Amino acid sequence: MDNKSERISIRIGETEQKKIKEIQDKANIPVSQIVRQSICDMKAFFTCENHRKEKAAAFRHIAKAGNNLNQIAHQLNSAYLAGDLNFEQLSFAIQVLHNIEQQLTIMNGVIKQW
């Protein structure tokens, strides 16, 4: 356990004082322990915040993949309707779709871990 030799002094408002008093009365613990526990909870908050950012990045990645799929479908449909669709275009589209599928499979695995 840490040596609790450091002392701090802070000013708080009446609302915060009431909340601290309420916690103190319900939990029957000293103010110092409430503050220490709040600091530990902040560590959890930052961990959750980082996790939230990772999720947001993953969902942006999925959205980009969806956008790519729509663009590929549009290009293939346009080429087909114009009678310009050839083997090279289809082959390239299949490779790109396979890459997108692999990325989405990876992202699916990451999301399932959450």
BABARO-113573 format. One record per residue (C-alpha): residue number from 1; residue in one letter; x, y, z. Coordinates in pm, 1 decimal, decimal comma. Layout:
<sites>
<site nr="NUM" rest="a" u="X" v="Y" w="Z"/>
...
</sites>
This chain:
<sites>
<site nr="1" rest="m" u="0,0" v="0,0" w="0,0"/>
<site nr="2" rest="d" u="121,6" v="352,0" w="-77,7"/>
<site nr="3" rest="n" u="260,2" v="564,3" w="201,4"/>
<site nr="4" rest="k" u="0,3" v="838,4" w="238,6"/>
<site nr="5" rest="s" u="237,9" v="1117,0" w="329,6"/>
<site nr="6" rest="e" u="120,3" v="1377,3" w="78,6"/>
<site nr="7" rest="r" u="-151,0" v="1625,3" w="167,0"/>
<site nr="8" rest="i" u="-366,6" v="1833,7" w="-66,1"/>
<site nr="9" rest="s" u="-610,1" v="2114,4" w="-7,6"/>
<site nr="10" rest="i" u="-895,5" v="2193,9" w="-244,9"/>
<site nr="11" rest="r" u="-1195,6" v="2421,6" w="-260,5"/>
<site nr="12" rest="i" u="-1532,1" v="2276,6" w="-352,4"/>
<site nr="13" rest="g" u="-1879,1" v="2413,9" w="-396,2"/>
<site nr="14" rest="e" u="-2176,8" v="2355,8" w="-172,4"/>
<site nr="15" rest="t" u="-2323,2" v="2098,3" w="-412,9"/>
<site nr="16" rest="e" u="-2003,0" v="1893,2" w="-412,0"/>
<site nr="17" rest="q" u="-1983,4" v="1919,0" w="-32,7"/>
<site nr="18" rest="k" u="-2338,4" v="1783,1" w="-4,9"/>
<site nr="19" rest="k" u="-2255,7" v="1493,2" w="-237,6"/>
<site nr="20" rest="i" u="-1944,8" v="1408,4" w="-38,6"/>
<site nr="21" rest="k" u="-2139,9" v="1424,8" w="287,3"/>
<site nr="22" rest="e" u="-2411,2" v="1202,0" w="140,2"/>
<site nr="23" rest="i" u="-2154,2" v="943,6" w="29,7"/>
<site nr="24" rest="q" u="-1979,8" v="966,8" w="364,4"/>
<site nr="25" rest="d" u="-2304,0" v="909,8" w="554,6"/>
<site nr="26" rest="k" u="-2415,3" v="616,9" w="336,6"/>
<site nr="27" rest="a" u="-2078,3" v="441,7" w="312,6"/>
<site nr="28" rest="n" u="-1950,7" v="540,5" w="656,4"/>
<site nr="29" rest="i" u="-1602,5" v="614,8" w="518,9"/>
<site nr="30" rest="p" u="-1373,3" v="917,3" w="555,9"/>
<site nr="31" rest="v" u="-1355,5" v="1190,1" w="293,1"/>
<site nr="32" rest="s" u="-996,8" v="1092,5" w="210,8"/>
<site nr="33" rest="q" u="-1111,3" v="744,7" w="110,3"/>
<site nr="34" rest="i" u="-1391,2" v="890,7" w="-103,5"/>
<site nr="35" rest="v" u="-1139,1" v="1108,3" w="-288,0"/>
<site nr="36" rest="r" u="-895,3" v="818,8" w="-335,0"/>
<site nr="37" rest="q" u="-1175,1" v="597,9" w="-469,5"/>
<site nr="38" rest="s" u="-1281,7" v="876,6" w="-706,6"/>
<site nr="39" rest="i" u="-927,2" v="888,4" w="-843,3"/>
<site nr="40" rest="c" u="-936,7" v="512,5" w="-903,6"/>
<site nr="41" rest="d" u="-1271,5" v="554,4" w="-1079,0"/>
<site nr="42" rest="m" u="-1113,2" v="818,5" w="-1304,1"/>
<site nr="43" rest="k" u="-857,9" v="559,4" w="-1416,4"/>
<site nr="44" rest="a" u="-1151,9" v="339,0" w="-1516,6"/>
<site nr="45" rest="f" u="-1310,7" v="638,9" w="-1691,3"/>
<site nr="46" rest="f" u="-1001,8" v="696,3" w="-1905,2"/>
<site nr="47" rest="t" u="-981,8" v="326,2" w="-1987,6"/>
<site nr="48" rest="c" u="-1346,0" v="337,3" w="-2096,0"/>
<site nr="49" rest="e" u="-1281,7" v="654,6" w="-2295,3"/>
<site nr="50" rest="n" u="-997,4" v="486,5" w="-2484,9"/>
<site nr="51" rest="h" u="-1220,4" v="184,5" w="-2545,7"/>
<site nr="52" rest="r" u="-1493,6" v="416,3" w="-2677,4"/>
<site nr="53" rest="k" u="-1245,4" v="576,8" w="-2917,7"/>
<site nr="54" rest="e" u="-1136,4" v="234,0" w="-3043,4"/>
<site nr="55" rest="k" u="-1499,2" v="138,3" w="-3104,8"/>
<site nr="56" rest="a" u="-1564,2" v="462,3" w="-3291,1"/>
<site nr="57" rest="a" u="-1258,9" v="401,6" w="-3510,6"/>
<site nr="58" rest="a" u="-1373,4" v="46,1" w="-3582,6"/>
<site nr="59" rest="f" u="-1720,8" v="161,8" w="-3682,9"/>
<site nr="60" rest="r" u="-1572,2" v="434,1" w="-3906,5"/>
<site nr="61" rest="h" u="-1363,0" v="163,9" w="-4073,4"/>
<site nr="62" rest="i" u="-1674,4" v="-47,1" w="-4129,6"/>
<site nr="63" rest="a" u="-1860,3" v="253,5" w="-4270,9"/>
<site nr="64" rest="k" u="-1574,6" v="317,8" w="-4514,3"/>
<site nr="65" rest="a" u="-1585,7" v="-45,9" w="-4624,9"/>
<site nr="66" rest="g" u="-1960,3" v="-13,2" w="-4682,0"/>
<site nr="67" rest="n" u="-1902,3" v="300,5" w="-4885,9"/>
<site nr="68" rest="n" u="-1641,1" v="117,2" w="-5094,0"/>
<site nr="69" rest="l" u="-1889,0" v="-166,2" w="-5156,5"/>
<site nr="70" rest="n" u="-2149,1" v="82,9" w="-5278,5"/>
<site nr="71" rest="q" u="-1899,1" v="249,5" w="-5511,0"/>
<site nr="72" rest="i" u="-1792,2" v="-84,0" w="-5657,3"/>
<site nr="73" rest="a" u="-2154,6" v="-187,7" w="-5712,1"/>
<site nr="74" rest="h" u="-2229,4" v="146,0" w="-5878,8"/>
<site nr="75" rest="q" u="-1927,3" v="119,8" w="-6112,3"/>
<site nr="76" rest="l" u="-2006,8" v="-239,4" w="-6207,3"/>
<site nr="77" rest="n" u="-2374,1" v="-160,8" w="-6269,9"/>
<site nr="78" rest="s" u="-2284,8" v="144,6" w="-6478,6"/>
<site nr="79" rest="a" u="-2033,7" v="-52,9" w="-6686,7"/>
<site nr="80" rest="y" u="-2282,4" v="-338,9" w="-6730,0"/>
<site nr="81" rest="l" u="-2563,1" v="-106,8" w="-6841,0"/>
<site nr="82" rest="a" u="-2329,1" v="69,5" w="-7085,4"/>
<site nr="83" rest="g" u="-2213,2" v="-267,5" w="-7222,5"/>
<site nr="84" rest="d" u="-1853,9" v="-190,3" w="-7120,2"/>
<site nr="85" rest="l" u="-1805,2" v="-455,8" w="-6852,4"/>
<site nr="86" rest="n" u="-1503,9" v="-674,4" w="-6926,8"/>
<site nr="87" rest="f" u="-1312,0" v="-956,3" w="-6763,3"/>
<site nr="88" rest="e" u="-1036,7" v="-729,5" w="-6623,0"/>
<site nr="89" rest="q" u="-1289,8" v="-508,2" w="-6447,8"/>
<site nr="90" rest="l" u="-1467,1" v="-809,9" w="-6298,5"/>
<site nr="91" rest="s" u="-1138,7" v="-965,8" w="-6190,1"/>
<site nr="92" rest="f" u="-1025,8" v="-643,0" w="-6023,4"/>
<site nr="93" rest="a" u="-1364,4" v="-598,3" w="-5852,8"/>
<site nr="94" rest="i" u="-1348,9" v="-953,0" w="-5715,8"/>
<site nr="95" rest="q" u="-1001,1" v="-886,8" w="-5570,3"/>
<site nr="96" rest="v" u="-1117,1" v="-563,7" w="-5407,0"/>
<site nr="97" rest="l" u="-1429,8" v="-734,5" w="-5269,2"/>
<site nr="98" rest="h" u="-1214,5" v="-1014,1" w="-5128,7"/>
<site nr="99" rest="n" u="-991,1" v="-757,5" w="-4952,0"/>
<site nr="100" rest="i" u="-1295,8" v="-581,7" w="-4807,9"/>
<site nr="101" rest="e" u="-1433,3" v="-916,9" w="-4690,1"/>
<site nr="102" rest="q" u="-1104,4" v="-991,8" w="-4510,3"/>
<site nr="103" rest="q" u="-1104,2" v="-650,7" w="-4341,5"/>
<site nr="104" rest="l" u="-1464,9" v="-690,8" w="-4230,0"/>
<site nr="105" rest="t" u="-1392,7" v="-1039,4" w="-4095,7"/>
<site nr="106" rest="i" u="-1108,2" v="-896,6" w="-3887,2"/>
<site nr="107" rest="m" u="-1327,4" v="-610,9" w="-3763,1"/>
<site nr="108" rest="n" u="-1603,7" v="-857,8" w="-3677,4"/>
<site nr="109" rest="g" u="-1358,1" v="-1052,2" w="-3460,9"/>
<site nr="110" rest="v" u="-1249,8" v="-733,2" w="-3284,2"/>
<site nr="111" rest="i" u="-1608,3" v="-626,1" w="-3221,0"/>
<site nr="112" rest="k" u="-1702,6" v="-967,6" w="-3081,8"/>
<site nr="113" rest="q" u="-1426,1" v="-928,1" w="-2821,7"/>
<site nr="114" rest="w" u="-1599,6" v="-617,4" w="-2685,3"/>
</sites>
